[in-house]
Amino acid sequence: MKRAGMLRQVSDFSDFSRGHRLQELLRQGEEPKHVSSSPDGQHLLVLQKSRPPSLPRLVAFQRHGIAGADLERSWQPPQPALVGLLFLQSPVTLGSWALALVWEHGRTEVWYFTVAVGWQLLQTLELCQGARARIVSVCNQGASLVWCEERPPLDAPLDVNKCAFMFCVCTRALEVEEQGVRLGTVRIVLHNSPEYQVLASPQHVFLMPATASFATTSKFLLIWHPEKAKLTMTAPSAGFVHSKVLCSSSESDFRKLLLGSVGLLSGLAPLDIHTSTVSNSGSLLLVSTKGAVNVVEPDGSQRHIFDLEGGPLAQGSPVQLRTFGSILACVLAGVLYLIDQNTGRLIEKKILSMKEVHFLESLGEEDSIQLLTQTGIYSFSFSKPEDSSRPEPCLVEMVFEEACRYYQRRSLSSSKLTVEKLKKGGVFQAPVALAAILQHSLRQKQKPHRGLQDTYAKLLSTMSLELQSYMSLELLKTCVVCAPESEVESYCEELVEQEVSRVLHSDMDKDNLAYLNSVFSSFPKAAWKATRSCLQLQQNGDGLLVARATPEVWKKVLGGPQQEEVGPNGVVPLFELICASFLRFKPKWLPSFVELTQQYVSISWPYSSKEGPEGRVPLYKRALGVLARTNKCSEADDEMELELLLCSKRPKAVLQALHLLIGLKQWQRVVEVAEKFSKLSPLLKKEIFTTLLAEFAQHRELDPYLDTLWPLCPAELTASDILTVVLQHLPHSQEDPVPFSSDGNQLTVGLLKPLLQRVVQHPSTQDEMYSDALQSPTFPPPTPPREHKIPSKAVADDAPQPPMARTSSPSALAQGDTA
């Protein structure tokens, strides 16, 4: 069962000094800003970045009851910009922390705050050794500062263009004392390198390429281990690549470090990073431009956590990331996502009413998330369900040993059980019991994860998500039993949704399909809501049906066991189940759903593939089969049959729908369908026009629509073809034909005259082909130059005259007739 989240306001800025000024700065939404809180949570620092006409500035706000001088700094270009805002450890007499402002040219100001005096400048110092150096990124790792600086060559002018390997990564110890700041010597971690952004965790420093302009260097990132003096090269697309201990300064050369892995890196994909941050556990969180959230561990391994909704992320769209214990909080486009880092499961999704949100540190509350908005500070916390049924450790040990023996006996083999064996062949009978016993028992023994046996470690990592799902299901079942009658329906809907989602994310075999059939039969309304939720079906602004289901879910819906595989036992495939739900609860959406499935099939399976669903029975015929099983013969069913035939856009289906409309004598729709679907293919256009021409020859119902019907005539039809179709479909009369009949339903030449004129005036396909060739600039070839000789008059008179050009075009024939 999902933990309920509660959002409550903890501050409206009235408890801050200059609270109105703080609110004004936050409401200036057009200017980019960075907000951070002090380690003790008593100060807020707002850094406004440069955007004309306003100047970049840094303003500090403290809570009421803390008197003293304020801190506000601003600077104007071309003055160097502020590149780092760092909190350093300091003696207790100075407040246990200090603030370091690092400027682009290396100057660093160390400030500290005391209650009675306020903000005071402790010392100003220079980080860089060269006057031409320029810091591009800085972070603090323990008691040291780590930064990446640009070092132009000594013989180059100051306005030299950036070179590929003109940067170096440096570190320097910085200790804050009561009398001042003690600065250590500069140590180079990496030189002759490209520009890197440095991000620090408690024990490691991540080096991310700042630009993607160089093909090789933009495919990996580096991890520096200060205690081991080691650099690890890793690529999110391939995992760990290379690791090297830097024993001497010569080994810190980036180009030499790269030489040993050039061949491997050439085949890797470039980095796709939109946003990055370091989690509280020391790993690196990356968000790609496609919305995928991945974590890179300090050892170079990586794993996927979650996929954010909304499609590709624009370069300027902000994504806020912060970890609170095991929970990853992410804000994207006004939506707060709370994700379990260990399992990748979405805990909660909440739509926020404010546009700009900043995360703040939550002191002492691991499951509480602090959000800073324009109106105040909010806390998002969880209400944990009470757990009063935890067994005693001694009983767990006994059941643990018994469970291992039980599963070993069920394997019918002397070999040790593996995760794959437990999952296959019906051996895995009690996943909740085994997973709960393993987790609880191993936690009681306090064994580190890396010290586990391989079988247990893999079992725990594989089953963590299944364990949460099963335990949530058991809690929900308990709530259903204990809930009052008025709440039972909502609990049943949640239960069905979890079950449908679980089956759709597992192997769709015959047993699971039979189970889904029973669920849809027992809880039709809840199953319909669960289907909409799992497929994420909704209408967009234009009223069209859209689905944002993952490809795996679509394949389960379309590629599961078919009717010939499940047998005549009353079980129907999943696609038919969903179509029946549409017919029952939302029949207007069924044709759009069939059209969506056909679009997905055309993308996922090759044309006429026997493995795909269209290689067997077309999807629209399967939907028509569901409609036929309802045994209703109403006008709504006739209309649904027409819509299903037309949404398939298949020639035979379109012609079948056209004949049904003709049989219903809905001539307006007949012409509309003909006009719409004649654009699909020339062959279908010819079939549609021939069908309607045959109807036109038999009665006068289509006469009001001739102005729309005649333009549909294919270009390849001749007058003789049209007359042949008309004569074949003229109605047979019992009386002797007379020239002038009193019956007004007979076809006359006057009705056919506009069509025949159109056909005669329209050039044939063969004529068009020859006319294109004659109008080509390369035909006939140009006449070579000749010497002009004046022939005698007799020779000129005896010269043969060129024959007259012949033509068979309709215009020429018409001129001959009128001459």
LOGUMI-457320 format. One record per residue (C-alpha): x, y, z. Coordinates in steps of 0.02 Angstrom, whole numbers, padded with zeros to 5 digits, always signed. Layout:
<nodes>
XYZ/...
</nodes>
This chain:
<nodes>
+00000+00000+00000/+00071+00171-00046/+00125+00285+00093/+00018+00441+00098/+00114+00604+00079/+00066+00763+00170/+00120+00938+00116/+00116+01072+00251/+00185+01248+00260/+00319+01274+00393/+00367+01454+00352/+00291+01602+00260/+00457+01699+00273/+00391+01800+00421/+00520+01713+00530/+00663+01780+00421/+00743+01949+00430/+00697+02050+00277/+00567+01920+00234/+00480+02036+00109/+00645+02061+00017/+00670+01873+00009/+00496+01850-00064/+00528+01986-00194/+00689+01902-00252/+00603+01734-00269/+00459+01810-00368/+00576+01878-00501/+00546+01719-00600/+00629+01774-00761/+00802+01783-00682/+00896+01619-00652/+00942+01595-00471/+01023+01471-00353/+00958+01448-00175/+01051+01355-00039/+01031+01339+00149/+01166+01339+00281/+01212+01175+00369/+01116+01228+00525/+00963+01281+00424/+00961+01457+00498/+01018+01549+00341/+00958+01558+00160/+01075+01618+00023/+01003+01676-00143/+01122+01693-00290/+01048+01792-00435/+01140+01759-00597/+01176+01892-00726/+01039+01944-00845/+01025+02126-00904/+00971+02250-00844/+00990+02179-00668/+01161+02143-00593/+01215+01975-00523/+01209+01976-00334/+01219+01866-00179/+01102+01900-00033/+01097+01807+00134/+00943+01799+00246/+00939+01736+00425/+00796+01689+00538/+00727+01809+00669/+00813+01811+00837/+00984+01809+00754/+01042+01989+00753/+01192+02057+00661/+01254+02131+00499/+01184+02069+00334/+01281+01997+00187/+01247+02063+00013/+01371+02064-00129/+01347+02119-00310/+01467+02138-00455/+01461+02208-00629/+01541+02136-00786/+01681+02137-00841/+01717+02103-00657/+01750+01914-00635/+01596+01813-00596/+01560+01708-00442/+01585+01522-00483/+01570+01439-00313/+01467+01455-00153/+01537+01329-00027/+01506+01289+00156/+01666+01243+00251/+01693+01165+00421/+01756+01287+00552/+01788+01291+00741/+01639+01300+00857/+01688+01476+00911/+01654+01535+00733/+01487+01446+00720/+01545+01272+00662/+01535+01323+00478/+01601+01459+00364/+01552+01522+00191/+01677+01528+00048/+01644+01636-00105/+01755+01582-00251/+01774+01703-00397/+01820+01661-00575/+01998+01734-00564/+02036+01630-00408/+02005+01757-00270/+01916+01676-00124/+01826+01764+00019/+01794+01668+00180/+01649+01735+00284/+01581+01679+00451/+01427+01726+00552/+01413+01757+00739/+01253+01794+00832/+01294+01965+00903/+01401+02035+00762/+01326+01956+00606/+01422+01923+00446/+01609+01959+00450/+01746+01935+00322/+01876+01818+00395/+02006+01820+00257/+02033+01846+00070/+02153+01729-00019/+02207+01674-00193/+02179+01494-00249/+02267+01498-00418/+02454+01521-00438/+02450+01602-00611/+02377+01772-00650/+02303+01709-00814/+02212+01561-00735/+02022+01556-00740/+01916+01441-00630/+01766+01362-00718/+01702+01244-00582/+01739+01217-00397/+01681+01106-00254/+01739+01061-00078/+01783+00883-00032/+01815+00862+00153/+01944+00992+00208/+02003+01027+00031/+01945+01127-00119/+01943+01045-00291/+01925+01150-00447/+01949+01148-00635/+02042+01296-00706/+02090+01356-00879/+02276+01388-00905/+02314+01480-01068/+02493+01460-01136/+02617+01592-01082/+02655+01646-01261/+02471+01664-01310/+02371+01827-01297/+02234+01841-01167/+02094+01833-01295/+02152+01667-01367/+02015+01547-01420/+01986+01397-01310/+02092+01247-01351/+02043+01066-01326/+02165+01023-01184/+02201+01187-01095/+02124+01144-00926/+02185+01059-00769/+02102+00993-00611/+02184+01053-00448/+02158+01026-00262/+02214+01124-00111/+02189+01100+00075/+02092+01241+00161/+02067+01242+00350/+01969+01376+00440/+02040+01427+00608/+01997+01562+00734/+02138+01677+00680/+02115+01650+00493/+02125+01524+00353/+02269+01406+00326/+02296+01365+00143/+02395+01214+00084/+02498+01192-00072/+02420+01167-00244/+02419+00987-00304/+02375+00945-00484/+02257+00798-00505/+02245+00804-00695/+02326+00919-00823/+02312+00942-01012/+02128+00898-00996/+01966+00965-01071/+01848+01071-00969/+01766+00975-00828/+01627+01010-00704/+01678+00947-00531/+01548+00873-00410/+01601+00813-00237/+01534+00672-00130/+01600+00634+00046/+01738+00518-00019/+01748+00549-00207/+01746+00684-00340/+01653+00662-00505/+01724+00747-00660/+01595+00775-00797/+01636+00846-00970/+01568+01024-00980/+01544+01022-01169/+01512+00890-01301/+01617+00972-01437/+01752+00838-01435/+01693+00667-01490/+01809+00559-01385/+01809+00655-01220/+01620+00675-01218/+01588+00487-01205/+01645+00457-01025/+01664+00537-00855/+01800+00520-00723/+01792+00480-00537/+01937+00535-00426/+01970+00440-00264/+02078+00558-00157/+02123+00429-00024/+02187+00305-00154/+02251+00436-00279/+02157+00340-00413/+02057+00392-00565/+01914+00283-00629/+01848+00303-00806/+01666+00254-00832/+01538+00274-00971/+01352+00270-00929/+01321+00174-01091/+01450+00038-01050/+01487+00047-00863/+01664+00033-00794/+01800+00065-00926/+01970+00088-00843/+02052+00129-00676/+02227+00193-00641/+02326+00243-00486/+02416+00410-00509/+02587+00378-00432/+02679+00524-00514/+02643+00688-00599/+02679+00613-00771/+02535+00491-00747/+02418+00638-00717/+02428+00687-00900/+02253+00669-00972/+02316+00625-01146/+02420+00480-01079/+02273+00421-00975/+02166+00420-01131/+02287+00322-01241/+02252+00153-01161/+02064+00162-01193/+02046+00249-01360/+01995+00090-01451/+01860+00049-01325/+01794+00227-01316/+01777+00244-01504/+01629+00125-01506/+01534+00206-01361/+01387+00324-01374/+01411+00507-01322/+01354+00562-01150/+01172+00614-01141/+01161+00722-00984/+01030+00854-00950/+01048+00872-00760/+01168+00799-00633/+01185+00801-00443/+01265+00700-00305/+01155+00598-00188/+01176+00591+00000/+01245+00414-00019/+01390+00477-00125/+01331+00417-00297/+01303+00526-00451/+01126+00550-00516/+01107+00587-00701/+00952+00639-00798/+00962+00617-00987/+00875+00726-01114/+00750+00582-01139/+00700+00590-00955/+00792+00433-00897/+00862+00443-00719/+01020+00340-00691/+01141+00324-00546/+01330+00305-00564/+01416+00225-00415/+01593+00274-00359/+01661+00108-00424/+01604+00153-00601/+01451+00041-00610/+01284+00116-00660/+01101+00066-00656/+00937+00136-00716/+00813+00202-00586/+00663+00283-00667/+00594+00364-00826/+00515+00535-00805/+00357+00574-00903/+00340+00710-01031/+00455+00651-01171/+00620+00733-01218/+00680+00874-01105/+00722+01042-01180/+00892+01116-01143/+00820+01260-01040/+00689+01162-00943/+00748+01149-00761/+00750+00982-00669/+00774+00987-00481/+00849+00831-00398/+00881+00793-00215/+00892+00634-00112/+00817+00616+00061/+00872+00451+00136/+00822+00317+00011/+00697+00431-00077/+00739+00525-00236/+00638+00685-00256/+00625+00761-00429/+00531+00915-00487/+00496+00931-00673/+00370+01050-00753/+00277+01078-00589/+00263+00892-00547/+00348+00816-00394/+00405+00635-00416/+00454+00533-00263/+00551+00377-00312/+00627+00236-00212/+00812+00236-00260/+00835+00053-00217/+00692-00017-00321/+00653+00121-00446/+00471+00117-00393/+00367+00276-00401/+00310+00308-00222/+00205+00461-00258/+00173+00588-00394/+00106+00757-00343/+00060+00908-00451/+00123+01069-00374/+00035+01236-00390/+00197+01335-00396/+00313+01351-00545/+00484+01375-00465/+00536+01255-00326/+00702+01235-00235/+00750+01091-00120/+00820+01128+00053/+00910+01014+00175/+00797+00928+00303/+00887+00924+00470/+00864+00762+00567/+00713+00706+00464/+00761+00578+00333/+00585+00554+00266/+00541+00740+00264/+00570+00844+00109/+00591+01033+00121/+00529+01137-00027/+00564+01323-00050/+00437+01416-00156/+00388+01595-00188/+00259+01589-00049/+00358+01502+00087/+00442+01341+00144/+00344+01179+00138/+00378+01009+00213/+00325+00849+00126/+00322+00701+00245/+00255+00524+00244/+00137+00436+00362/+00213+00266+00393/+00096+00119+00421/+00113+00039+00590/+00200-00129+00590/+00147-00227+00743/+00166-00400+00668/+00357-00411+00660/+00408-00585+00719/+00541-00617+00847/+00719-00642+00781/+00735-00819+00852/+00577-00874+00762/+00639-00795+00601/+00802-00893+00613/+00706-01056+00632/+00588-01020+00488/+00734-00961+00381/+00824-01127+00398/+00664-01223+00367/+00624-01120+00212/+00795-01154+00139/+00772-01341+00166/+00597-01333+00089/+00655-01245-00068/+00804-01360-00083/+00688-01511-00079/+00571-01436-00208/+00714-01413-00329/+00731-01604-00342/+00915-01578-00373/+01075-01583-00273/+01134-01420-00352/+01108-01256-00261/+00953-01156-00302/+00974-01002-00409/+00858-00856-00445/+00822-00922-00619/+00774-01094-00551/+00658-01016-00423/+00570-00913-00556/+00542-01053-00682/+00447-01215-00681/+00327-01173-00539/+00463-01192-00407/+00440-01015-00341/+00282-01046-00240/+00298-00924-00093/+00396-00769-00145/+00331-00661-00003/+00385-00782+00131/+00556-00818+00058/+00598-00636+00020/+00537-00572+00188/+00632-00709+00281/+00792-00675+00184/+00785-00487+00209/+00740-00495+00394/+00863-00632+00435/+01009-00551+00346/+00971-00385+00428/+00970-00466+00599/+01140-00543+00569/+01205-00371+00514/+01301-00441+00368/+01365-00312+00244/+01291-00329+00070/+01459-00361-00012/+01491-00505+00109/+01337-00603+00060/+01341-00762-00039/+01315-00731-00223/+01151-00827-00224/+01076-00725-00082/+01140-00557-00147/+01069-00587-00319/+00907-00651-00245/+00886-00495-00138/+00927-00372-00278/+00812-00462-00401/+00666-00480-00282/+00667-00312-00194/+00537-00238-00311/+00430-00397-00306/+00441-00397-00117/+00373-00221-00105/+00233-00260-00226/+00181-00417-00134/+00191-00336+00037/+00088-00188-00025/-00038-00312-00091/-00050-00402+00075/-00074-00237+00168/-00209-00188+00045/-00299-00354+00070/-00296-00323+00257/-00371-00150+00229/-00509-00225+00121/-00557-00348+00258/-00556-00216+00396/-00628-00070+00297/-00809-00009+00313/-00929-00049+00173/-00919+00127+00100/-00730+00111+00069/-00725-00068+00006/-00753-00017-00176/-00606+00104-00179/-00492-00027-00099/-00549-00158-00225/-00509-00040-00368/-00334-00012-00300/-00313-00199-00274/-00365-00238-00452/-00252-00101-00520/-00102-00174-00429/-00141-00349-00490/-00166-00297-00671/-00005-00194-00666/+00090-00339-00589/+00032-00463-00721/+00069-00341-00863/+00247-00324-00800/+00274-00513-00790/+00277-00652-00919/+00109-00664-01007/+00085-00853-01010/-00077-00952-01013/-00096-00953-00824/-00078-00765-00808/-00198-00740-00953/-00328-00853-00870/-00303-00755-00708/-00334-00590-00799/-00491-00661-00876/-00558-00702-00703/-00513-00527-00639/-00601-00442-00785/-00752-00554-00760/-00765-00529-00571/-00722-00343-00564/-00765-00270-00735/-00772-00086-00683/-00613-00095-00578/-00524-00190-00718/-00575-00054-00841/-00502+00082-00728/-00344-00021-00704/-00326-00041-00893/-00340+00147-00919/-00211+00176-00784/-00086+00046-00847/-00100+00102-01029/-00110+00286-00975/-00257+00316-01089/-00324+00493-01099/-00388+00622-01221/-00275+00764-01275/-00327+00943-01307/-00391+00899-01481/-00503+00761-01415/-00394+00622-01484/-00355+00466-01383/-00173+00449-01332/-00082+00312-01237/+00085+00329-01149/+00113+00147-01105/+00288+00075-01116/+00335-00039-01262/+00345-00187-01142/+00162-00163-01091/+00107-00145-01273/+00193-00309-01317/+00101-00395-01175/-00064-00326-01238/-00037-00374-01420/+00090-00515-01418/+00024-00630-01282/-00056-00801-01308/-00183-00798-01450/-00350-00887-01466/-00277-01038-01554/-00149-01058-01415/-00262-01043-01263/-00390-01168-01330/-00580-01172-01317/-00588-01153-01127/-00675-00985-01118/-00512-00888-01100/-00490-00746-01224/-00329-00652-01265/-00289-00490-01175/-00325-00380-01326/-00502-00450-01336/-00524-00423-01149/-00479-00240-01166/-00591-00218-01318/-00737-00292-01221/-00704-00167-01080/-00705-00025-01206/-00872-00084-01277/-00946-00091-01103/-00882+00070-01025/-00817+00183-01163/-00874+00120-01335/-00829+00284-01423/-00645+00255-01384/-00635+00080-01459/-00598+00131-01642/-00465+00253-01582/-00389+00118-01473/-00381-00003-01620/-00299+00133-01725/-00171+00163-01586/-00128-00022-01577/-00106-00029-01766/+00014+00118-01758/+00116+00031-01624/+00117-00133-01723/+00181-00045-01879/+00327+00023-01777/+00370-00131-01674/+00349-00273-01799/+00399-00280-01983/+00261-00285-02112/+00174-00454-02127/+00283-00529-01990/+00215-00694-01927/+00276-00655-01752/+00176-00493-01740/-00012-00487-01710/-00047-00424-01887/+00036-00580-01957/-00110-00684-01893/-00281-00602-01885/-00289-00413-01913/-00328-00314-01757/-00486-00235-01827/-00556-00410-01864/-00518-00462-01685/-00611-00309-01622/-00756-00350-01740/-00759-00525-01667/-00781-00451-01493/-00922-00342-01559/-01007-00494-01639/-01002-00589-01473/-01112-00457-01391/-01261-00526-01492/-01339-00355-01512/-01409-00290-01675/-01437-00106-01637/-01395+00049-01737/-01252+00085-01618/-01174-00084-01659/-01191-00050-01846/-01106+00117-01821/-00968+00035-01718/-00939-00094-01855/-00921+00046-01982/-00798+00142-01872/-00691-00014-01842/-00685-00052-02028/-00637+00126-02072/-00507+00149-01934/-00408+00001-02003/-00378+00097-02167/-00360-00070-02256/-00429-00072-02435/-00543-00222-02410/-00609-00153-02246/-00642+00018-02322/-00736-00059-02469/-00836-00167-02349/-00883-00012-02248/-00931+00076-02410/-01048-00067-02459/-01127-00063-02285/-01161+00122-02301/-01235+00095-02473/-01348-00040-02402/-01403+00081-02265/-01432+00215-02399/-01329+00344-02305/-01274+00432-02463/-01198+00584-02378/-01078+00474-02278/-01046+00367-02433/-00978+00519-02524/-00880+00580-02371/-00796+00410-02349/-00757+00401-02535/-00680+00576-02533/-00575+00539-02378/-00507+00366-02418/-00478+00393-02603/-00320+00485-02552/-00241+00328-02477/-00192+00239-02638/-00231+00248-02826/-00294+00069-02828/-00416+00100-02686/-00471+00261-02771/-00512+00165-02930/-00611+00031-02835/-00710+00163-02739/-00752+00262-02895/-00802+00106-02993/-00917+00053-02851/-01002+00222-02842/-01015+00234-03032/-01107+00067-03032/-01227+00135-02900/-01251+00294-03002/-01302+00191-03152/-01439+00100-03054/-01532+00243-02968/-01535+00431-02946/-01490+00441-02759/-01314+00502-02794/-01365+00640-02914/-01353+00780-02782/-01171+00732-02749/-01106+00723-02927/-01002+00882-02907/-00905+00793-02769/-00906+00622-02852/-00838+00666-03025/-00671+00740-02963/-00633+00570-02887/-00621+00491-03060/-00447+00413-03082/-00340+00482-03222/-00316+00312-03303/-00503+00285-03336/-00557+00320-03514/-00728+00361-03583/-00748+00184-03647/-00709+00115-03473/-00842+00226-03395/-00973+00179-03524/-00933-00006-03500/-00964+00005-03311/-01124+00104-03336/-01195-00016-03466/-01154-00168-03358/-01251-00098-03209/-01402-00020-03294/-01563-00086-03216/-01659-00212-03324/-01834-00157-03373/-01979-00275-03416/-02053-00154-03542/-01989-00115-03717/-01865+00028-03711/-01928+00192-03782/-01827+00347-03825/-01920+00464-03709/-01985+00376-03553/-02100+00456-03426/-02003+00374-03285/-01885+00502-03207/-01767+00374-03130/-01680+00326-03291/-01501+00376-03327/-01480+00507-03461/-01334+00564-03565/-01349+00736-03488/-01303+00667-03316/-01149+00581-03388/-01095+00726-03496/-00991+00820-03363/-00896+00662-03320/-00862+00618-03502/-00805+00795-03540/-00687+00788-03391/-00615+00622-03451/-00596+00680-03632/-00512+00844-03582/-00396+00758-03458/-00239+00691-03546/-00207+00507-03529/-00062+00437-03429/+00029+00387-03589/+00010+00561-03663/+00077+00638-03503/+00227+00523-03510/+00268+00576-03688/+00235+00760-03656/+00356+00756-03509/+00488+00679-03621/+00459+00808-03758/+00469+00952-03636/+00632+00889-03561/+00780+01004-03596/+00885+00853-03646/+00765+00791-03783/+00794+00808-03927/+00981+00836-03915/+01044+01006-03974/+01087+01021-04161/+01274+01033-04190/+01335+01195-04270/+01344+01191-04459/+01418+01302-04594/+01279+01401-04679/+01286+01379-04870/+01167+01470-04986/+01087+01335-05096/+01026+01368-05270/+00842+01406-05293/+00811+01246-05388/+00887+01140-05252/+00785+01231-05124/+00625+01202-05218/+00662+01018-05245/+00702+00988-05060/+00573+00874-04977/+00456+00962-04858/+00441+00894-04680/+00282+00797-04649/+00143+00875-04546/+00147+00829-04363/+00012+00708-04310/-00078+00716-04145/-00210+00615-04061/-00248+00733-03919/-00430+00774-03882/-00402+00958-03922/-00336+00916-04097/-00484+00803-04131/-00602+00938-04077/-00521+01065-04194/-00536+00944-04339/-00721+00921-04305/-00757+01106-04305/-00653+01151-04458/
</nodes>
